Amino acid sequence: MNRALIPYYFSRGFLSAVFGYLVSTGVGLVTGVVLGGLTFLGFLWYAHSGRYLIDYSTPLLPLRRDDRGNAIRNRAVVVAVTVGGLSYPALCFLARLLSINLSPGGLAVALGVVCYLLVSNWLFTER
């Protein structure tokens, strides 16, 4: 553990606790604690994954992207928006064809987010 990142850990722990509390008020205590913990683990993973440069001059916001990270983000966003945009009319057509009640907008956004995560992780593993 890097001592210079302790303010980052505390601030992200606070944000994760607030997120967990907000979730727990609507869904339940266990779900809120689990999602708050997963959120904090995500913050920890971001700080130690090697994806970001660490700027020690700003202790609360130390993570910075380099040029490679920006290029990967841009490519992943293009893929995610394309998949989400093309899946929306396909899901609308499928819902009418099968006469089922589904939320094509929510599913299209979920597909876009999943594609973004998959593509960005795949591109980061490529060297």
C-alpha positions in Angstrom: 0.0 0.0 0.0 1.3 3.4 -1.0 1.2 5.9 1.8 0.8 8.8 -0.7 -2.5 7.4 -1.7 -4.1 7.4 1.8 -6.2 10.5 1.2 -7.4 8.9 -2.0 -8.4 5.7 0.0 -10.3 7.7 2.6 -12.1 9.8 0.1 -13.1 6.8 -2.0 -14.1 4.9 1.1 -16.4 7.8 2.1 -17.9 7.8 -1.4 -18.4 4.0 -1.3 -20.0 4.2 2.1 -22.4 7.0 0.9 -23.3 4.9 -2.2 -23.8 1.8 -0.1 -26.1 3.8 2.3 -28.2 5.2 -0.5 -28.6 1.7 -2.0 -29.4 0.2 1.4 -32.3 2.7 2.0 -34.1 1.4 -1.0 -33.1 -2.3 -1.4 -31.8 -3.6 1.9 -28.8 -3.4 4.2 -27.0 -6.5 2.9 -27.2 -5.3 -0.8 -26.0 -1.8 0.2 -23.0 -3.1 2.1 -22.1 -5.5 -0.7 -22.4 -2.8 -3.4 -20.5 -0.3 -1.3 -17.7 -2.8 -0.8 -17.6 -3.7 -4.5 -17.4 0.0 -5.3 -14.5 0.5 -3.0 -12.7 -2.5 -4.4 -13.2 -1.0 -7.9 -11.6 2.2 -6.7 -8.7 0.2 -5.3 -8.3 -1.8 -8.5 -8.3 1.4 -10.6 -5.5 2.8 -8.4 -3.3 -0.3 -8.7 -4.2 -1.7 -12.1 -1.5 0.2 -14.0 -4.0 1.8 -16.3 -3.6 5.3 -14.8 -0.6 7.5 -14.0 -0.5 8.6 -10.4 0.0 12.3 -9.8 1.1 12.8 -6.2 0.6 16.5 -6.3 -3.2 16.1 -6.1 -3.8 13.6 -3.2 -7.6 13.4 -3.6 -7.6 13.1 -7.4 -4.3 11.3 -8.2 -5.3 9.2 -11.2 -4.4 10.5 -14.7 -4.7 8.9 -18.1 -1.8 8.8 -20.6 -2.1 9.0 -24.4 -2.6 5.3 -24.7 -5.3 5.3 -22.1 -7.1 8.1 -23.9 -6.9 6.3 -27.2 -8.2 3.1 -25.6 -11.1 4.9 -24.0 -12.0 6.6 -27.3 -12.1 3.3 -29.2 -14.1 1.6 -26.4 -16.6 4.4 -26.4 -17.1 4.2 -30.2 -17.8 0.4 -29.9 -20.1 0.8 -26.9 -22.2 3.6 -28.5 -22.4 1.6 -31.8 -23.5 -1.6 -30.1 -26.0 0.3 -27.9 -27.4 2.3 -30.8 -27.8 -0.7 -33.0 -29.2 -2.9 -30.3 -32.0 -0.5 -29.4 -34.0 -0.8 -32.7 -33.2 -4.6 -32.8 -34.6 -4.9 -29.3 -37.7 -2.8 -30.1 -38.3 -5.0 -33.2 -37.8 -8.2 -31.1 -40.2 -7.0 -28.4 -43.0 -6.3 -31.0 -42.3 -9.5 -32.9 -42.5 -11.7 -29.7 -45.2 -9.5 -28.0 -43.2 -9.3 -24.8 -42.8 -6.4 -22.4 -39.2 -5.4 -22.1 -37.3 -2.1 -21.7 -35.3 -1.8 -24.9 -33.6 1.4 -23.8 -32.4 -0.1 -20.5 -31.1 -3.2 -22.2 -29.4 -1.2 -24.9 -27.6 0.9 -22.3 -26.6 -2.2 -20.4 -25.2 -3.8 -23.6 -23.3 -0.6 -24.3 -21.8 -0.6 -20.8 -20.8 -4.3 -21.0 -19.2 -3.7 -24.4 -17.3 -0.7 -23.1 -15.9 -2.7 -20.2 -15.0 -5.7 -22.4 -13.4 -3.7 -25.2 -11.4 -1.5 -22.9 -10.2 -4.4 -20.8 -9.2 -6.3 -24.0 -7.4 -3.3 -25.4 -5.5 -2.7 -22.2 -4.3 -6.3 -22.1 -3.0 -6.0 -25.7 0.5 -4.5 -25.7 
